[in-house]
Amino acid sequence: MRKGFQLTALAGALTFAMGSASAVPTFDYNGWTVAGGQIDASTSSMCDQAQGMSCSVVAQGDGFVQLNVTDAADAGTGTSYIMTIVTNQNASGTAGDATAGALEFFDVSFVKMKLTLGADGTQNESGIVGHQEIVDGAEFSSTTDINTGWAATGGANVVITQTLDDQGDVNFAGDDFGSEFVYRSVNDQNTGTRLGFEMAIDQTANLGTSAADASANDVQSFALREKQGTFLTAASTAATNIDANGDGTSISWNAQDDIKAIWIGQSINLGNTTGGQGAGALGSSFGYLSFDNVTTGDTQAVDSGFGFSTTESDSAWVWDNAFNVDPIEAGGAPIGQPTIRSIVQ
């Protein structure tokens, strides 16, 4: 199954973004098993009778199962959930357990059903819980989580993380490519309107051609940060300090504005094993930094008119903490200042 289709499958669930608040059980995406495409959800906690849960199969096929899930806590309310699991047609393994056979792709979603509609015309509540994982070997991984409508219980409603780590030639370091993408948004629980978001993109390309080649230190780096609405809670100003004379630029914003920062850097040594322009080598180093207040249209950029040296490497730019994106995993470090290896080492 193509990655583009897999990502679109869950993204399409955003159309169910509206609904009203209600009590939400704890949903578990993992624990079910699959063998040759045949999914067995009885091992999932969503079907654990000891925890007051029960499941019945509605429809099933290769790499697909749909279940009616009931929670004892909803007894008498006529509430149940349709749990849909999709994976590769010939998949084998256990969701969430790499030691039992990692699954390259799976998508789990829950929609709420009112099996007994009220005489007053009460209808099913709109919303969805969705979780999707894609793993392509050790190089690519993608996780998407959606909690909208009745499932919106606070925090980000949409969370997408993607990482790519291409090691290039395994015989030496210096020709690898890495990329990380994080997106989170908070939506209005009733209308689905986006109230705020934050996004981070990091890409680093090491440009070496062989282990013995001095170009192993050549590198290019790109970073983007953007925040808006509920993720930008205070007014502030970000500034750069470009050179010893203090020449630089700055940009200001109000709370909930849409602000964006972009950093592009490159260090090409052209034969200098230490990287950059040092030791008289014919090298090239440059950096580009821009701040953009999308709300007001104010853009401030510093182009490649400045280079890097040992004394400038730490002061050539200032990446304001307001642009850092919070970690997805609890206890993780924020995605913060971009770095270029051969410049800052």
N, C-alpha and C positions, 0 to 999 in steps of 0.2 A: 504494500500500500504506500503511495507516494506521501512524503512528508507534507506537501502543500495541502493535499486532501485531508490528511489527518488533522492538521491544524484548523482547517475550515470547518470540520465536522463539529468541533466544540464551539468555535467562534460563532457559529450559526445560532447557538443557544441563547445568544444575547438578545434575540428577538422576544424572549420571554422575560424581559427585564422588569415588568410592572407587577405590583401585587401589594397586599397589605400584610402587616406584621402578625405573627403568631408564634407559639412555642415551636421550637425546632429541635428534633432529636440530634444526637451525635451520629453523623454519617461516616461510615468506614469504606474507603475505596479498595482496601487491600484484603488479603487473606483467602480470596477465592483462587481456585486452581483451574488449569486448562490442560488438556492432553489431546494432541492431534486436532485442535480446534474445538473440542467438546468442553464446554465450561461447566464446572461444578461449583456453585455458589454456596453449597451447604456448609463449607468450612469458613465462610465469612461471618463476622460478628453480626451482620445485618440479618442473619438467619438463625441466630443462636437463641434457642428457646429458653435456655437458662437465664438469658438477659431480657426475656419478655418479648423477643422478636420471633416472627415467623414469616416464611416465604412460600410462595407457590409460583410455579412456572407458567407464564402466559404464552410465550413463544420462544423457540430455540432453533438454532441452525449452526453451521460451522462458523466459529468465531463470533457468535452472537447469542445472547440470551436476554430475555425480558422477564422480570419477576414482579409479582405483587407483594410488597413488603408491608407488614403491619406491626405496630408497636403497642404492647400492652398498655402503655401510658395513654394511648389514644382510644382505649376501649370505650364504646358508647358514643363516640363522636362521629363515626362513619368515615374517619380519615385513614387513608393508606397512601403508600408511595409506589410509583412505578420505577423500578430500578433497571436500567439498561446497561449492559456490559457489551462492549465491542472490542475485539482484538483481531490479530491476523488469523486467517482461516485455518492455518496449520500450526498455530502456536501451541507451545507446551511450556509450562512453568507455573509459578505462583506469584500473583500480584504483590509487589512490595517486598519480595524476598529474593534477592539476587543469588543467594546460595542455593536456592531451589530451582534455579533456571530463570534468568532474567528475561522479561518480556520486552520485545522491541517496541511494541505499541499497545496501549490499551486506553479505553475511554469509558468512564463510569459516570452515569448521570441519574439524578432523582427528580421526579416531578410529583407534586402533591395532588392527590385525588380525594374529592369528597364523594364517597359512595352513596351517601344519603343526603340529597339536596333538600334544603329547608323549604317549607311552604311559602316563605316570604321571597323566594326566588334566589336564595343564596347560591352562588356559583363557585366552581373550583377556583382556588387562589392561584394567580399567575406567579411564576418564579421557577427557578431551577437551581439545583446543586450539580456542578459538573467538575470533573477532574480528568485530565488527560496527561499521559506521559509518553514520550517518544525517546528511545535510546538507540543510537546507531553506533554500535561498538563502543570504544573508549573515546571517540572523538566528538560526538554530538549528542546533546540531550536537551529536551524541551519539556517543561511542565506548565500546564495551564489550569487555573482554578477559577471557577465562577460561582458566585453566591448572590442571587438576585431575588427581588420580590419577597415572598414569604420567607426565603432562606437568608435574607440580609440581616445579620445579627450583630453588626458593628465591624469596623475595620474595612479593609479594601474588598470591594465586590468582585473585581477582576484582577488577577495576578498572573503574569506571564513571565517566565524566565527561560532563557535559552543560552547554552554555552557551546562553543565550538573550539576544539583544540586539535589542530592538525600539526603533528610533530614532524612532518616532512621526512627527510632522509634520517632513518633511525641510527645511522652510523656516526652522526655528529650533530651538535646543537648549533643553531644559528640560522636555520631556514624554516622555522616553524611559524604558524599563524594561529593567533588566538582571538576569539571574539566572545563578548558577553552582552546579553540584552536583558533588561529588566523593565517591566511596565506594571504599574498598579493604578487602579482608579477606584473612586468612590462614587456611587450613583444614588440618585434620589430613590428611596424605596418604593414610592408610589408611581412615579412617572418614568423612571429609568434614566432621567437626564443626568449626564455626568456633572458632578459637583467639583471634582478635582482629580488630578493625576500627577504622577511622577514617572520619569523615564530616564534610563541610563543606557548608553551604548559605549563599549570599549572595544577597540580593535588594535592589535599590535602585530606587525609583520616584520619578522627578522629576515634579512635579505642575503644571508650568506650563501655561497655556492659550493664550498667544500671545507672539510675540517682544517686543511692546511692553508686556506685562503684567509687573508686578513679581513676580507669582507664579512667574516662571521660576526663582526660587531655592527654591521650596518643594520639600521632599524627605522621603521616608520610607525607612528602612533597616531590614533584618532580617538577622541573622546567627546561624547555629547551628554549633557545633563539638561533636563527640562522639568519644571515644576509649575503647577497652576492650582488655583482654587484652594481647597481644603488642605492641600499639602504645602502651602506657602502661607504661614499664619502671621507673619510679621513683616513690616516694611524695613528695608535696609538698603545698603549700597555696597557694590562689589567694585574693587579697584585693582589695577595692575601696577607693578613697579618694574619698568622695563630696563632701565639702565642706571648707572651710577649717578646721573644727573636727576633722577627721579621722574623722568619723562614717562608718562603712562596715560591711562584713561580710566573711566569709571562709569557705572550705570546704577541707577536707583530704581526701586520698585515699591509699590504699596502691597499690603497684605492681599492675597488672592489674585494678584496679577499673574500673567503667564510669562515666565522668564526662562531663557535658554542660554547655555554657554557651550561653546565649541572650542576644542583644542586640537591642533594638528601639529605634529613635530616630526622632524626627520634628522638623522645623523648618518651621513655617508662618509666613510673614511678613505676610500680609494687607495688602499694599500697601507694605511696606518693602523697597526694592530690595536692601538688604544682607542680608536674611534674618533670621529670628529676632525677638527682642523689642527689638532695638536702636533707637536714634533715636526713642524714644517711640511707635513703631508698635504697633498692636494685633496682636501676633504671639503665637505659641505654640511653645515648644520643650520637649520632654521626652525622657527616656530610661528604659529599663527594662533591667536586667541581672540575670540569675539564674545561679547555679551549682547543679548537681544531681549528687550522687553516687548514681547509680542503684543501685549495689550495696548501699549502706548505707541508702538512703532519706533521706539528709540533703539538704535543699534550702535554699539561702540566696538570697533575692531582694531587689533594691532596685527599688522601683516608681517611678512618675512623680512622686514627691514632691520631686524635685530638677530644676532647670532648668540651662541652659547659658549661660554668658557667655564673654567673651573670656578671662577669667582661669581659668575652669573647664574650658574645652573640652579641654585636654590631660590634666587630672587627674581628671575626673569618673568615670572608670572605668579599671581596669587589667585588660588581657586577658593572662593569664599565657601565657608561651611554650608551656607544656605543651598548650595548646588549639590551637595552630597545626597545620595539616595539611600534610604534605610535598607538594612539587610533583610533578605527574605527569611533566612533561617534564624531562629532565636539564638542570640549570643554571637552572631557573625559580625564582622567588621563592616561599617558602611562602605558603599562603593564611593570612594572619594577622589582624591587628587590623581590625575593621570601621570604616569611616569614614562620616560624613555630610558631604557637600560643603559645605553652607552653614553648618555649625557650625564646621568646622575650617579653612576658608579664611581 
